[in-house]
């Protein structure tokens, strides 16, 4: 798991203590849609993928569409941006359905 992102143009890093969970779910497709929406808006976020069987976790992984079974996908954003990120997530997920 990555707990901070690189600094670009003086923006603050996303640390473990100033982030909030935006998404936790088992859908790789929904995870990809949300990450793409956040990327489009250039919003900083971190991800975590946990394999329930083995406790495996990985950092910012985007090629997850073909993964299956027993995985939990997490997306974290800055506490200051949680409302905007939630709006973007809901809009992106509605467009996909």
C-alpha positions in Angstrom: 0.0 0.0 0.0 1.3 3.4 -0.9 0.5 6.0 1.8 1.6 9.1 0.0 1.7 10.5 -3.5 4.5 12.5 -5.1 4.4 16.2 -4.8 3.5 18.1 -8.0 3.5 21.9 -8.1 3.5 22.2 -4.4 0.4 20.2 -3.7 0.2 18.4 -0.4 1.0 14.7 -0.1 -1.7 12.2 0.8 -0.6 10.6 4.0 -2.2 7.8 6.0 -3.6 10.2 8.6 -5.2 12.8 6.4 -7.0 10.4 4.0 -10.5 9.0 4.1 -11.9 5.8 2.5 -13.9 6.7 -0.6 -14.7 3.1 -1.9 -14.5 -0.4 -0.6 -16.0 -3.2 -2.7 -15.5 -6.3 -4.6 -16.2 -5.0 -8.1 -13.0 -4.5 -10.2 -15.1 -2.8 -12.9 -16.5 -0.2 -10.5 -13.0 0.3 -9.0 -11.6 1.1 -12.5 -14.5 3.5 -13.3 -13.9 5.4 -10.1 -10.2 5.6 -10.5 -10.6 6.8 -14.1 -13.0 9.6 -12.9 -10.6 10.7 -10.3 -7.7 10.6 -12.8 -9.8 12.8 -15.2 -10.1 15.4 -12.5 -6.4 15.0 -11.5 -7.5 14.2 -8.0 -4.9 12.6 -5.7 -5.8 9.2 -4.4 -4.3 5.9 -3.2 -5.6 2.4 -3.7 -5.3 -0.9 -1.9 -6.2 -4.3 -3.2 -6.6 -7.1 -0.6 -6.8 -10.7 -1.5 -9.0 -12.2 1.2 -7.4 -15.7 0.9 -3.8 -14.7 1.4 -3.9 -11.1 2.8 -2.0 -9.8 -0.3 -2.2 -6.1 -0.9 -0.9 -3.9 -3.7 -0.5 -0.2 -4.4 -2.1 1.8 -7.2 -3.0 -1.0 -9.6 -5.3 -0.2 -12.4 -5.4 -3.3 -14.7 -7.8 -5.2 -12.5 -10.7 -5.8 -14.8 -10.0 -9.6 -15.2 -9.3 -10.2 -11.5 -11.8 -12.3 -9.7 -12.8 -13.9 -6.4 -12.1 -12.8 -2.9 -10.6 -9.4 -3.5 -11.4 -6.2 -1.8 -10.7 -2.9 -3.6 -10.1 0.3 -1.6 -9.8 3.9 -2.8 -8.7 6.6 -0.4 -8.7 10.4 -1.0 -7.8 13.4 1.1 -10.2 14.3 3.9 -10.5 17.8 2.4 -11.6 16.3 -1.0 -13.9 13.6 0.2 -17.2 15.4 -0.8 -15.9 16.3 -4.3 -14.6 12.7 -4.7 -17.9 11.2 -3.6 -19.7 13.4 -6.1 -17.3 12.3 -8.9 -17.6 8.6 -7.9 -21.4 8.7 -7.8 -21.6 10.4 -11.2 -19.2 8.0 -12.8 -20.9 4.9 -11.5 -24.3 6.2 -12.6 -23.0 6.7 -16.1 -21.8 3.2 -16.3 -25.1 1.6 -15.3 
